[in-house]
């Protein structure tokens, strides 16, 4: 795929350094007044005139999300929040490189990207989903299959881990649901790192409430077990339908997690087989080596669901928020 090149002197004038080189990622070359964004991904650059960007449907740390039509299908477009910040374009390029090579049922599909210097627009064109897991958990009377959604999440994690990628920011807002909340897909790969990398560069962007205790230490080795810890908190949140560490500041959460304090497991878990509670406790174990792998989690969920169906006819792991 051809490199993207921005020829914009005004853009370069906003940056202090004449030359900012990050190898084959993004390089700012003061002499040429260019910013070059090179990508190893296989997704195409989509002309901006093919995308009809309307009213936003959501927003996050990275940017604003729009829902629109492209190539005879409904898609979502996530645009970079601040085009004139080098750090945002760096994040955009890094996410593009990783996300562009991912293909899995439980990974939100990336169709391509848009990049227009004149209009100061950069963003992703991706699969449109119904809602986020966060919205489903914390919306009254929303019904979803906890066991199946959990199974989908760990399938997505297993795929990432098998490709030597750690998500590093797994949380309900980064899990999208489609097909009327029946299928879960992982998204937001801006914080992903290759296995064995250090946590110092990405930690500021992760969410402390879902971070493993070993990530609060500098430097910290990032392993798949970090995602498993986060999954344990997400699973707890699905069952309890409460926010983890609600009312606590980030610093308080950091201290609590490092002190081996976890969210309270209530009687909500009594509606599920005992293996569900045990799974949560094992996933957020303080010792990362004691946590299960994604493949093992999948087996536990399948076996627990089957066993429960034998004991209690009709159980499918559905949790409803009572009003």
Secondary structure, 3 states (H helix, E strand, C coil): CCCEEEECHHHHHCCCCCEEECCCCEEEECCCCEEEECCCCCCEECCHHHCCCCCEEEECCCEEEEEEEECCEEEEEEEECCCCCHHHHHHHHHHHHHHCCCCCCCECCEEEEEEECCCCEEEEEEECCCEEHHHHHCCCCCCCEHHHHHHHHHHHHHHHHHCCEECCCCCHHHEEEECCCCEEEECCCCCCEECCCECCCCHHHCCHHHCCHHHHCCCCECCHHHHHHHHHHHHHHHHHCCCCCCCCCHHHHHHHHHCCCCCCCCHHHHHCCHHHHHHHHHHCCCCHHHCCCHHHHHHHHHHHHHHHHHHCCCCCCECCCCC
